[in-house]
Amino acid sequence: MKSFERFLSCLAAIPDPRRAEGKLYQLPHVLLFSILAVVSGANSYRGICTFIKVHRRKLNKAFKINWKRPPAHTAIRYILQGLSAADIEKVFREHAANLNLTPADSSARVIAFDGKALRGSFDNFNDIKAKQVLSAFAVDTALVLAHIEIDEKSNEIPAVQKLLEELDVAGHIVTCDAMHCQKKPSKPPPPQTRI
């Protein structure tokens, strides 16, 4: 499919954690099909495997590949868990930057920064809280431009400052939660004298 060629070439820039010999499944296709499966409602490695199994013939035809069977759920888990999160984030940021993101009718775009808890990321058994992620969201295109995980002992404020440094937001409108309106005086106020 021509519409996916650019995205597949971006996914090909992610380093493959597997050895060179014996690769039956190309990494860009495994990643793309995993993304399509999750968007379709899969929430496990078995779900991704089932998605590929059900749609294998259509995927083979659309992407001109010849998979005789889907990768096992254990193979999908091995591949996905071996990837570097930093490498994936870098590729997704480059992909978002390459898209035509500037609105045609105005020069300024609105970028919203907001933190959210990831659903299902908590572990009550081991007393682990849900993961917090801060996202930079382009309002006009409904595209997440970047995201970073917020440290459990921190809050959104330093994470927003870090993303503002990393993203080119000059000339754009940036919105944040009210917590970012806090004043942090750099020096104590002068002492007041009574008259």
N, C-alpha and C positions, 0 to 999 in steps of 0.2 A: 504494500500500500504506500503510495507516494506521500500521503499526509503524515506518515510515521517515519519516513526516511531520516529527516533531520533529528528527530528525537532519538531514533535508534543509533545514529552516529554519535549523539551526546552520550548515550548510555555506554557505547563502546569505549569511551574515554575512562570509564571506571576500571581500575585495575582488578583483574580476575585473580581470586585467591587460590585457584586450583592449579595443579601441575599441568604442564603443557600436553602431556600424553593422555590419551583416553577421554578427551572432552567430547561427549556426545551432544551436548546442548550448549549453544552459544550463549554467553552471558547476557548480551543485550536483549535477546529474545526471552530468556528466563525472567529478566527484570521487567520487561514490558508486559509479559503475560501475567506476572505476579501483580503488577499494578492494576491491570484490567480486572483480574480476579477480585482484588480487594475492593475496587470501585463497584464491582457487581455484587458485593456482599460477603465475599469469603473472609473469614477471620482466623484462619489457621493454615498451617502448611498443607494439611490434608484438603482443606477447602480450595487452596490454590491448585493442588494436584487434580482435584475433581473438576475444576473449571477447565483446565487444560485438556483433560481427558474428554469432557463433553464437547468441547469446541475444537478439538485437535485437527480434524479435517478442514474446517473453515480457516483455522489459523495457518495450516500448511499451505493452503491455496492462496490466502491473502498475502502471506509474507514469503512465498516461494521457498519454503523449507520442506524437509522430508522427515519429520519426526514420526517414527513408527509407533511410538507410545509416549506418554508424558513422562517427565522425570518423576521418580518416586518422591514422596513427601520428605523422606530423609535426605535425598539429594538436594531438594529445594532448600531445606533447612540448613544444610551444610554450606550451600552457596551463599545464601542470604546472611547467615551469621558470620561468615568469613569476610564480608565486605567492611570497609572502613567507612564509618558514618561521616567523617570529614570529607572523604573523597566523593561520597554521594551528594552531600550538601553543596560542595563546590560545583559539581556538574549541574545540579538543579538550579543553582543561582545563575550559572552561565546560560542555561537554557532559558530561564525567565528573562534575563537581560537581552537575549537575542530575539525574543518575540517583539513584535511591534506593539509596545506598551503605551506609547504616548497618544493620548486622545487627539483626534483630528480637530475638534472644535475648540480646544483650549490648550494653552501651553503648560498650565500647572495641573498636576494630578494629585489626588488625595491618597495618602498612604496611611493606613491605620495600624497602629501597634497595639496588640492585645495579647494577654497571657491566658492560657486555658489549661485545665487539667486534662490529661489524656485518659479517656474512658478505658476502664479495664486494666490500667497500669499499676494499680495498687496490689499489695499482697498482705492480706490480714494475717495469714499464718506466720509470716516472718516480720510482721509489724513494719511494713514498708508503705509509705504514703504514695499516693498517685503522683506520677511524673508531671511536672509543670513545663509548658513550652510557650515561648513568646514568638509570635508570628508578625511579620511585616506583610500587610495585605493591601494590594492595589484595588481600591474600591471600584474604579471604573471597569476593570477587566475581570474582577473576582478571581485574581490570581495571587497565590502566596509567593511573595518575592524571596523571602528567606525566613528561617526560623532557627531558634537556638533553645537548648534546654536550660531551664532556670534551676540554679542550685537550690537544694532543699532548705538550706539555712539562709537563703537570700530572698530578694524580691525582684520585681520587674524593673526597678529603676536602673541598676547597673547593667542589666541585660539590654534595655532600650538604648542606653548610651553606647554600648558596644555595637549594636546593630546600626545605629546612626553613623558611627565611624566607618563601618564596613560598606554601607550602601550609599549610593550617590543620590541624596535627597535634596540637593540644592535646587531651589526654584519650585519645590513642590510643597503642598500643604500636608503637614504631619499631624495626626491626631493620636492622643494617648488617654489613658484613664486619668481620673482626677488625682490619683496619688502622685502623679508626676508634676503637680503644681506646688509641691512642697518647697519652702525656702530653706536653704542651708547657708546661714551667714558664715562668711569666711573669717570674720573677726567679731568679737563681742561688741555690743552697742556701747557708745560712750556713757559714762556714769551721769545720771541725772542729778542736778543740783537743785536744792530747794531755795527759794527766795522768800 
